[in-house]
Amino acid sequence: MNIDERDLITLSDNNTYLVAKKINYNNVNCYLVVSTFDNTDIKYLYEKDNKLIEIEDEDLFEKVLVEMFKDTDINKLIERLRQMATNQN
């Protein structure tokens, strides 16, 4: 799969999501995506066998979350997400 930050993707729930963050964790691509219709609908996904799967394992979720935001200024992230959402509308 070739998915990058700022891409729009449609998941199996038929909703469109903006890829807000992408990292490679232990050789697995992981994504933070935000619904373009409801900005409270946030999902953390990983790639497996050319499919996107929601992270449900709490230990993995915590490790990916820490890795995603270890060098991130949260205020800059919030502003970036607002800009990205505005540019998509």
Summary of the structure (lengths in Angstrom):
residues: 89
radius of gyration: 12.6
end to end distance: 25.1
largest distance: 34.9
contacts: 218
relative contact order: 0.18
helix: 30%
strand: 36%
